[in-house]
Amino acid sequence: MDEAQLWEQIEDQGEREPLITRGEARAAVALLQLLGERGGPGADVAAELAAALARRLPVGQDREPSSP
């Protein structure tokens, strides 16, 4: 998938689905930030996606509530 196709996927404002835990989302953001910092193909897409996802994560909640 080239960068144009990646941007197209990111910009698609379809319906959101709850697919991953907050911890998984934080890990994905960290990996995307790392890819963005390393440069190379897709680095700008990775950095932008990391920022967009990080803005949606709750602040000050390091862990998800445990199930009873």
N, CA, C and O atoms as a CHARMM CRD file, in Angstrom:
* protein
*
  272
    1    1 MET  N      0.85100  -1.16300   0.00000 PROA 1      0.00000
    2    1 MET  CA     0.00000   0.00000   0.00000 PROA 1      0.00000
    3    1 MET  C      0.90400   1.23400   0.00000 PROA 1      0.00000
    4    1 MET  O      1.79000   1.35500   0.84500 PROA 1      0.00000
    5    2 ASP  N      0.68300   2.13800  -0.93500 PROA 2      0.00000
    6    2 ASP  CA     1.50900   3.34000  -0.99000 PROA 2      0.00000
    7    2 ASP  C      0.94200   4.42100  -0.06000 PROA 2      0.00000
    8    2 ASP  O     -0.13200   4.25100   0.51900 PROA 2      0.00000
    9    3 GLU  N      1.66800   5.52200   0.07400 PROA 3      0.00000
   10    3 GLU  CA     1.26900   6.57500   1.01000 PROA 3      0.00000
   11    3 GLU  C     -0.09000   7.16800   0.67500 PROA 3      0.00000
   12    3 GLU  O     -0.86600   7.47500   1.57900 PROA 3      0.00000
   13    4 ALA  N     -0.39100   7.33500  -0.60500 PROA 4      0.00000
   14    4 ALA  CA    -1.69300   7.88800  -0.99400 PROA 4      0.00000
   15    4 ALA  C     -2.82300   6.97900  -0.51400 PROA 4      0.00000
   16    4 ALA  O     -3.84900   7.46000  -0.03500 PROA 4      0.00000
   17    5 GLN  N     -2.63600   5.68900  -0.64200 PROA 5      0.00000
   18    5 GLN  CA    -3.65500   4.74500  -0.18400 PROA 5      0.00000
   19    5 GLN  C     -3.77100   4.76300   1.34300 PROA 5      0.00000
   20    5 GLN  O     -4.87000   4.64100   1.88500 PROA 5      0.00000
   21    6 LEU  N     -2.63700   4.91500   2.03200 PROA 6      0.00000
   22    6 LEU  CA    -2.67800   5.02000   3.49400 PROA 6      0.00000
   23    6 LEU  C     -3.46300   6.24800   3.93200 PROA 6      0.00000
   24    6 LEU  O     -4.30400   6.16300   4.82700 PROA 6      0.00000
   25    7 TRP  N     -3.19100   7.39800   3.30100 PROA 7      0.00000
   26    7 TRP  CA    -3.91700   8.62300   3.63900 PROA 7      0.00000
   27    7 TRP  C     -5.40300   8.45200   3.37100 PROA 7      0.00000
   28    7 TRP  O     -6.23500   8.91600   4.15200 PROA 7      0.00000
   29    8 GLU  N     -5.73900   7.79500   2.28100 PROA 8      0.00000
   30    8 GLU  CA    -7.15100   7.56500   1.94700 PROA 8      0.00000
   31    8 GLU  C     -7.83800   6.75900   3.05300 PROA 8      0.00000
   32    8 GLU  O     -8.96800   7.06200   3.43600 PROA 8      0.00000
   33    9 GLN  N     -7.15700   5.73900   3.55700 PROA 9      0.00000
   34    9 GLN  CA    -7.71100   4.92500   4.63900 PROA 9      0.00000
   35    9 GLN  C     -7.89100   5.75100   5.91400 PROA 9      0.00000
   36    9 GLN  O     -8.90800   5.62900   6.59600 PROA 9      0.00000
   37   10 ILE  N     -6.90900   6.58500   6.23200 PROA 10     0.00000
   38   10 ILE  CA    -6.96400   7.40600   7.44400 PROA 10     0.00000
   39   10 ILE  C     -8.08100   8.43800   7.35100 PROA 10     0.00000
   40   10 ILE  O     -8.78200   8.68600   8.33300 PROA 10     0.00000
   41   11 GLU  N     -8.24900   9.03300   6.19300 PROA 11     0.00000
   42   11 GLU  CA    -9.22900  10.09800   6.02100 PROA 11     0.00000
   43   11 GLU  C    -10.65800   9.59200   5.86700 PROA 11     0.00000
   44   11 GLU  O    -11.59500  10.39000   5.91900 PROA 11     0.00000
   45   12 ASP  N    -10.84700   8.31000   5.68200 PROA 12     0.00000
   46   12 ASP  CA   -12.18500   7.73100   5.57800 PROA 12     0.00000
   47   12 ASP  C    -12.87600   7.89100   6.93100 PROA 12     0.00000
   48   12 ASP  O    -12.43900   7.31700   7.92800 PROA 12     0.00000
   49   13 GLN  N    -13.93300   8.65700   6.96000 PROA 13     0.00000
   50   13 GLN  CA   -14.62500   8.94300   8.20800 PROA 13     0.00000
   51   13 GLN  C    -15.84000   8.03400   8.40200 PROA 13     0.00000
   52   13 GLN  O    -16.90400   8.49100   8.81900 PROA 13     0.00000
   53   14 GLY  N    -15.67500   6.76700   8.10000 PROA 14     0.00000
   54   14 GLY  CA   -16.75000   5.80100   8.29100 PROA 14     0.00000
   55   14 GLY  C    -17.05300   5.60400   9.76900 PROA 14     0.00000
   56   14 GLY  O    -16.45100   6.23500  10.63700 PROA 14     0.00000
   57   15 GLU  N    -17.98400   4.73200  10.02500 PROA 15     0.00000
   58   15 GLU  CA   -18.41200   4.44700  11.39300 PROA 15     0.00000
   59   15 GLU  C    -17.26900   3.82800  12.19000 PROA 15     0.00000
   60   15 GLU  O    -16.55100   2.96400  11.68700 PROA 15     0.00000
   61   16 ARG  N    -17.10200   4.27200  13.44000 PROA 16     0.00000
   62   16 ARG  CA   -16.05000   3.74700  14.30300 PROA 16     0.00000
   63   16 ARG  C    -16.53400   2.49200  15.01300 PROA 16     0.00000
   64   16 ARG  O    -17.71100   2.36000  15.34800 PROA 16     0.00000
   65   17 GLU  N    -15.61200   1.58700  15.23000 PROA 17     0.00000
   66   17 GLU  CA   -15.89100   0.33700  15.91200 PROA 17     0.00000
   67   17 GLU  C    -14.96500   0.19100  17.11300 PROA 17     0.00000
   68   17 GLU  O    -13.78400   0.52400  17.01100 PROA 17     0.00000
   69   18 PRO  N    -15.46000  -0.29600  18.24700 PROA 18     0.00000
   70   18 PRO  CA   -14.58200  -0.54500  19.39800 PROA 18     0.00000
   71   18 PRO  C    -13.84400  -1.87200  19.20400 PROA 18     0.00000
   72   18 PRO  O    -14.38200  -2.93900  19.50200 PROA 18     0.00000
   73   19 LEU  N    -12.61700  -1.79500  18.70700 PROA 19     0.00000
   74   19 LEU  CA   -11.89800  -3.00300  18.31800 PROA 19     0.00000
   75   19 LEU  C    -10.74500  -3.39400  19.22400 PROA 19     0.00000
   76   19 LEU  O    -10.36900  -4.56500  19.27500 PROA 19     0.00000
   77   20 ILE  N    -10.17500  -2.42300  19.94700 PROA 20     0.00000
   78   20 ILE  CA    -8.99300  -2.73900  20.74200 PROA 20     0.00000
   79   20 ILE  C     -9.11200  -2.11400  22.13100 PROA 20     0.00000
   80   20 ILE  O     -9.90300  -1.19600  22.35000 PROA 20     0.00000
   81   21 THR  N     -8.32400  -2.62300  23.04500 PROA 21     0.00000
   82   21 THR  CA    -8.31200  -2.06400  24.40200 PROA 21     0.00000
   83   21 THR  C     -7.51100  -0.76600  24.41900 PROA 21     0.00000
   84   21 THR  O     -6.79800  -0.45200  23.46600 PROA 21     0.00000
   85   22 ARG  N     -7.63500  -0.02300  25.50300 PROA 22     0.00000
   86   22 ARG  CA    -6.84600   1.20900  25.62800 PROA 22     0.00000
   87   22 ARG  C     -5.35700   0.90000  25.64200 PROA 22     0.00000
   88   22 ARG  O     -4.56000   1.62800  25.05100 PROA 22     0.00000
   89   23 GLY  N     -4.98700  -0.17600  26.31500 PROA 23     0.00000
   90   23 GLY  CA    -3.57200  -0.55800  26.35700 PROA 23     0.00000
   91   23 GLY  C     -3.03800  -0.87900  24.96900 PROA 23     0.00000
   92   23 GLY  O     -1.93100  -0.47400  24.61400 PROA 23     0.00000
   93   24 GLU  N     -3.82200  -1.60300  24.19200 PROA 24     0.00000
   94   24 GLU  CA    -3.41300  -1.92000  22.82000 PROA 24     0.00000
   95   24 GLU  C     -3.31400  -0.65000  21.98700 PROA 24     0.00000
   96   24 GLU  O     -2.41100  -0.51100  21.16200 PROA 24     0.00000
   97   25 ALA  N     -4.24300   0.27500  22.20300 PROA 25     0.00000
   98   25 ALA  CA    -4.20800   1.54500  21.46400 PROA 25     0.00000
   99   25 ALA  C     -2.96100   2.35100  21.82500 PROA 25     0.00000
  100   25 ALA  O     -2.31700   2.93500  20.95300 PROA 25     0.00000
  101   26 ARG  N     -2.62600   2.37900  23.11600 PROA 26     0.00000
  102   26 ARG  CA    -1.41000   3.09600  23.53900 PROA 26     0.00000
  103   26 ARG  C     -0.15500   2.46600  22.93000 PROA 26     0.00000
  104   26 ARG  O      0.76600   3.17200  22.52000 PROA 26     0.00000
  105   27 ALA  N     -0.13000   1.14300  22.87500 PROA 27     0.00000
  106   27 ALA  CA     1.01100   0.44800  22.26200 PROA 27     0.00000
  107   27 ALA  C      1.08800   0.76700  20.77300 PROA 27     0.00000
  108   27 ALA  O      2.17700   0.98800  20.24300 PROA 27     0.00000
  109   28 ALA  N     -0.04900   0.79100  20.09900 PROA 28     0.00000
  110   28 ALA  CA    -0.06700   1.12100  18.66900 PROA 28     0.00000
  111   28 ALA  C      0.42500   2.54600  18.44300 PROA 28     0.00000
  112   28 ALA  O      1.18200   2.80500  17.50800 PROA 28     0.00000
  113   29 VAL  N     -0.00500   3.46500  19.29700 PROA 29     0.00000
  114   29 VAL  CA     0.45400   4.86000  19.18600 PROA 29     0.00000
  115   29 VAL  C      1.96600   4.93300  19.35600 PROA 29     0.00000
  116   29 VAL  O      2.64600   5.61700  18.59000 PROA 29     0.00000
  117   30 ALA  N      2.49600   4.23200  20.35400 PROA 30     0.00000
  118   30 ALA  CA     3.94200   4.24200  20.58600 PROA 30     0.00000
  119   30 ALA  C      4.69900   3.68900  19.37700 PROA 30     0.00000
  120   30 ALA  O      5.72400   4.24300  18.97800 PROA 30     0.00000
  121   31 LEU  N      4.20100   2.61100  18.80100 PROA 31     0.00000
  122   31 LEU  CA     4.85900   2.03900  17.62000 PROA 31     0.00000
  123   31 LEU  C      4.77500   2.97800  16.42300 PROA 31     0.00000
  124   31 LEU  O      5.74600   3.13400  15.68300 PROA 31     0.00000
  125   32 LEU  N      3.62800   3.59500  16.23400 PROA 32     0.00000
  126   32 LEU  CA     3.48300   4.54700  15.13000 PROA 32     0.00000
  127   32 LEU  C      4.39500   5.75200  15.32000 PROA 32     0.00000
  128   32 LEU  O      4.97600   6.25000  14.35500 PROA 32     0.00000
  129   33 GLN  N      4.52300   6.22800  16.57000 PROA 33     0.00000
  130   33 GLN  CA     5.43200   7.34300  16.83600 PROA 33     0.00000
  131   33 GLN  C      6.86800   6.94900  16.49800 PROA 33     0.00000
  132   33 GLN  O      7.60900   7.73700  15.91100 PROA 33     0.00000
  133   34 LEU  N      7.25100   5.74800  16.86200 PROA 34     0.00000
  134   34 LEU  CA     8.59600   5.25600  16.56600 PROA 34     0.00000
  135   34 LEU  C      8.83200   5.21000  15.05300 PROA 34     0.00000
  136   34 LEU  O      9.87200   5.65100  14.56500 PROA 34     0.00000
  137   35 LEU  N      7.86400   4.67600  14.32700 PROA 35     0.00000
  138   35 LEU  CA     7.98700   4.63700  12.85900 PROA 35     0.00000
  139   35 LEU  C      8.09000   6.04500  12.28200 PROA 35     0.00000
  140   35 LEU  O      8.86600   6.28900  11.35800 PROA 35     0.00000
  141   36 GLY  N      7.30500   6.96500  12.82900 PROA 36     0.00000
  142   36 GLY  CA     7.34600   8.34100  12.35100 PROA 36     0.00000
  143   36 GLY  C      8.68600   9.00700  12.61300 PROA 36     0.00000
  144   36 GLY  O      9.17000   9.78300  11.78900 PROA 36     0.00000
  145   37 GLU  N      9.28600   8.70400  13.75900 PROA 37     0.00000
  146   37 GLU  CA    10.57700   9.30700  14.11800 PROA 37     0.00000
  147   37 GLU  C     11.73300   8.73900  13.30200 PROA 37     0.00000
  148   37 GLU  O     12.72700   9.42800  13.07200 PROA 37     0.00000
  149   38 ARG  N     11.61200   7.51000  12.87100 PROA 38     0.00000
  150   38 ARG  CA    12.70900   6.86700  12.13700 PROA 38     0.00000
  151   38 ARG  C     12.80000   7.30300  10.68200 PROA 38     0.00000
  152   38 ARG  O     13.81000   7.05900  10.02200 PROA 38     0.00000
  153   39 GLY  N     11.77000   7.93500  10.18800 PROA 39     0.00000
  154   39 GLY  CA    11.78800   8.38600   8.80500 PROA 39     0.00000
  155   39 GLY  C     11.56900   7.24100   7.84000 PROA 39     0.00000
  156   39 GLY  O     11.25500   6.12100   8.24400 PROA 39     0.00000
  157   40 GLY  N     11.73400   7.52800   6.58800 PROA 40     0.00000
  158   40 GLY  CA    11.53400   6.50600   5.56600 PROA 40     0.00000
  159   40 GLY  C     10.11800   6.53500   5.01100 PROA 40     0.00000
  160   40 GLY  O      9.31200   7.39700   5.36400 PROA 40     0.00000
  161   41 PRO  N      9.82900   5.57300   4.13300 PROA 41     0.00000
  162   41 PRO  CA     8.49900   5.53200   3.51200 PROA 41     0.00000
  163   41 PRO  C      7.39800   5.39700   4.55900 PROA 41     0.00000
  164   41 PRO  O      7.46000   4.53400   5.43500 PROA 41     0.00000
  165   42 GLY  N      6.41200   6.24500   4.45800 PROA 42     0.00000
  166   42 GLY  CA     5.26300   6.18200   5.34400 PROA 42     0.00000
  167   42 GLY  C      5.45700   6.83000   6.70800 PROA 42     0.00000
  168   42 GLY  O      4.54700   6.79500   7.53600 PROA 42     0.00000
  169   43 ALA  N      6.62100   7.42100   6.95800 PROA 43     0.00000
  170   43 ALA  CA     6.89100   8.00900   8.27100 PROA 43     0.00000
  171   43 ALA  C      5.92200   9.14500   8.59600 PROA 43     0.00000
  172   43 ALA  O      5.44000   9.24900   9.72400 PROA 43     0.00000
  173   44 ASP  N      5.64200   9.98500   7.62200 PROA 44     0.00000
  174   44 ASP  CA     4.72300  11.09500   7.89100 PROA 44     0.00000
  175   44 ASP  C      3.30900  10.59100   8.14600 PROA 44     0.00000
  176   44 ASP  O      2.58400  11.16700   8.95700 PROA 44     0.00000
  177   45 VAL  N      2.91400   9.53200   7.46600 PROA 45     0.00000
  178   45 VAL  CA     1.59600   8.93600   7.69000 PROA 45     0.00000
  179   45 VAL  C      1.53700   8.34100   9.10000 PROA 45     0.00000
  180   45 VAL  O      0.54600   8.52500   9.80700 PROA 45     0.00000
  181   46 ALA  N      2.58300   7.63600   9.50800 PROA 46     0.00000
  182   46 ALA  CA     2.63500   7.03100  10.83900 PROA 46     0.00000
  183   46 ALA  C      2.55600   8.09700  11.91800 PROA 46     0.00000
  184   46 ALA  O      1.82500   7.93200  12.89500 PROA 46     0.00000
  185   47 ALA  N      3.29400   9.18600  11.75900 PROA 47     0.00000
  186   47 ALA  CA     3.29600  10.25600  12.75600 PROA 47     0.00000
  187   47 ALA  C      1.92000  10.91600  12.85400 PROA 47     0.00000
  188   47 ALA  O      1.44800  11.20200  13.95500 PROA 47     0.00000
  189   48 GLU  N      1.28800  11.15400  11.73400 PROA 48     0.00000
  190   48 GLU  CA    -0.04000  11.77100  11.72700 PROA 48     0.00000
  191   48 GLU  C     -1.07900  10.84800  12.35600 PROA 48     0.00000
  192   48 GLU  O     -1.92400  11.30500  13.12600 PROA 48     0.00000
  193   49 LEU  N     -1.02800   9.57500  12.04200 PROA 49     0.00000
  194   49 LEU  CA    -1.96800   8.61800  12.61500 PROA 49     0.00000
  195   49 LEU  C     -1.74400   8.47900  14.12000 PROA 49     0.00000
  196   49 LEU  O     -2.70600   8.38800  14.88300 PROA 49     0.00000
  197   50 ALA  N     -0.48300   8.46200  14.55000 PROA 50     0.00000
  198   50 ALA  CA    -0.17100   8.40000  15.98000 PROA 50     0.00000
  199   50 ALA  C     -0.78400   9.59000  16.70900 PROA 50     0.00000
  200   50 ALA  O     -1.37500   9.43100  17.77700 PROA 50     0.00000
  201   51 ALA  N     -0.64500  10.76900  16.14000 PROA 51     0.00000
  202   51 ALA  CA    -1.19200  11.97300  16.76600 PROA 51     0.00000
  203   51 ALA  C     -2.71800  11.92100  16.82000 PROA 51     0.00000
  204   51 ALA  O     -3.31700  12.28200  17.83400 PROA 51     0.00000
  205   52 ALA  N     -3.34000  11.47900  15.74600 PROA 52     0.00000
  206   52 ALA  CA    -4.79900  11.40200  15.70500 PROA 52     0.00000
  207   52 ALA  C     -5.32700  10.40500  16.74100 PROA 52     0.00000
  208   52 ALA  O     -6.30700  10.68500  17.43000 PROA 52     0.00000
  209   53 LEU  N     -4.68400   9.25700  16.84800 PROA 53     0.00000
  210   53 LEU  CA    -5.12000   8.24800  17.81600 PROA 53     0.00000
  211   53 LEU  C     -4.85900   8.70200  19.24400 PROA 53     0.00000
  212   53 LEU  O     -5.69000   8.48700  20.12600 PROA 53     0.00000
  213   54 ALA  N     -3.71700   9.32400  19.47500 PROA 54     0.00000
  214   54 ALA  CA    -3.36900   9.79500  20.81900 PROA 54     0.00000
  215   54 ALA  C     -4.37200  10.83200  21.31000 PROA 54     0.00000
  216   54 ALA  O     -4.68700  10.86300  22.49900 PROA 54     0.00000
  217   55 ARG  N     -4.87600  11.67300  20.42600 PROA 55     0.00000
  218   55 ARG  CA    -5.87400  12.68500  20.81700 PROA 55     0.00000
  219   55 ARG  C     -7.17200  12.04300  21.29300 PROA 55     0.00000
  220   55 ARG  O     -7.90100  12.64400  22.08200 PROA 55     0.00000
  221   56 ARG  N     -7.46800  10.85100  20.83400 PROA 56     0.00000
  222   56 ARG  CA    -8.72100  10.18100  21.21300 PROA 56     0.00000
  223   56 ARG  C     -8.61400   9.37700  22.50200 PROA 56     0.00000
  224   56 ARG  O     -9.63300   8.99800  23.07800 PROA 56     0.00000
  225   57 LEU  N     -7.40200   9.11300  22.95800 PROA 57     0.00000
  226   57 LEU  CA    -7.22900   8.32100  24.17100 PROA 57     0.00000
  227   57 LEU  C     -7.52100   9.15200  25.41300 PROA 57     0.00000
  228   57 LEU  O     -7.17300  10.33200  25.46000 PROA 57     0.00000
  229   58 PRO  N     -8.15600   8.55400  26.42000 PROA 58     0.00000
  230   58 PRO  CA    -8.41200   9.28700  27.66300 PROA 58     0.00000
  231   58 PRO  C     -7.09800   9.69000  28.32400 PROA 58     0.00000
  232   58 PRO  O     -6.11300   8.95400  28.26800 PROA 58     0.00000
  233   59 VAL  N     -7.09300  10.85000  28.94100 PROA 59     0.00000
  234   59 VAL  CA    -5.90500  11.35900  29.62600 PROA 59     0.00000
  235   59 VAL  C     -5.97700  10.97300  31.09700 PROA 59     0.00000
  236   59 VAL  O     -7.04000  11.03700  31.71500 PROA 59     0.00000
  237   60 GLY  N     -4.82900  10.57000  31.65600 PROA 60     0.00000
  238   60 GLY  CA    -4.74700  10.30400  33.07700 PROA 60     0.00000
  239   60 GLY  C     -5.27800   8.95700  33.51400 PROA 60     0.00000
  240   60 GLY  O     -5.40500   8.70700  34.71300 PROA 60     0.00000
  241   61 GLN  N     -5.59200   8.08500  32.57400 PROA 61     0.00000
  242   61 GLN  CA    -6.05900   6.74600  32.91400 PROA 61     0.00000
  243   61 GLN  C     -5.08300   5.75400  32.31500 PROA 61     0.00000
  244   61 GLN  O     -5.17800   5.40300  31.13900 PROA 61     0.00000
  245   62 ASP  N     -4.14300   5.30500  33.13700 PROA 62     0.00000
  246   62 ASP  CA    -3.11900   4.39300  32.63200 PROA 62     0.00000
  247   62 ASP  C     -3.63900   2.98200  32.38600 PROA 62     0.00000
  248   62 ASP  O     -3.11400   2.26300  31.53500 PROA 62     0.00000
  249   63 ARG  N     -4.64600   2.59400  33.11300 PROA 63     0.00000
  250   63 ARG  CA    -5.15300   1.22200  32.98200 PROA 63     0.00000
  251   63 ARG  C     -6.66500   1.24200  32.81700 PROA 63     0.00000
  252   63 ARG  O     -7.35100   2.14300  33.30000 PROA 63     0.00000
  253   64 GLU  N     -7.16400   0.23400  32.12900 PROA 64     0.00000
  254   64 GLU  CA    -8.60400   0.08300  31.99200 PROA 64     0.00000
  255   64 GLU  C     -9.16200  -0.48600  33.27800 PROA 64     0.00000
  256   64 GLU  O     -8.47500  -1.21100  33.99800 PROA 64     0.00000
  257   65 PRO  N    -10.42500  -0.15300  33.56900 PROA 65     0.00000
  258   65 PRO  CA   -11.02100  -0.75400  34.76400 PROA 65     0.00000
  259   65 PRO  C    -11.07900  -2.25400  34.63100 PROA 65     0.00000
  260   65 PRO  O    -11.36300  -2.77800  33.55400 PROA 65     0.00000
  261   66 SER  N    -10.81000  -2.95700  35.73200 PROA 66     0.00000
  262   66 SER  CA   -10.84700  -4.41700  35.68000 PROA 66     0.00000
  263   66 SER  C    -12.28400  -4.89500  35.73700 PROA 66     0.00000
  264   66 SER  O    -13.15400  -4.23800  36.30800 PROA 66     0.00000
  265   67 SER  N    -12.51600  -6.04700  35.13700 PROA 67     0.00000
  266   67 SER  CA   -13.85100  -6.63800  35.12200 PROA 67     0.00000
  267   67 SER  C    -14.12200  -7.30100  36.47100 PROA 67     0.00000
  268   67 SER  O    -13.21500  -7.87400  37.07600 PROA 67     0.00000
  269   68 PRO  N    -15.38200  -7.22400  36.94800 PROA 68     0.00000
  270   68 PRO  CA   -15.70700  -7.87200  38.22600 PROA 68     0.00000
  271   68 PRO  C    -15.66900  -9.37600  38.12500 PROA 68     0.00000
  272   68 PRO  O    -15.91800 -10.06800  39.11300 PROA 68     0.00000
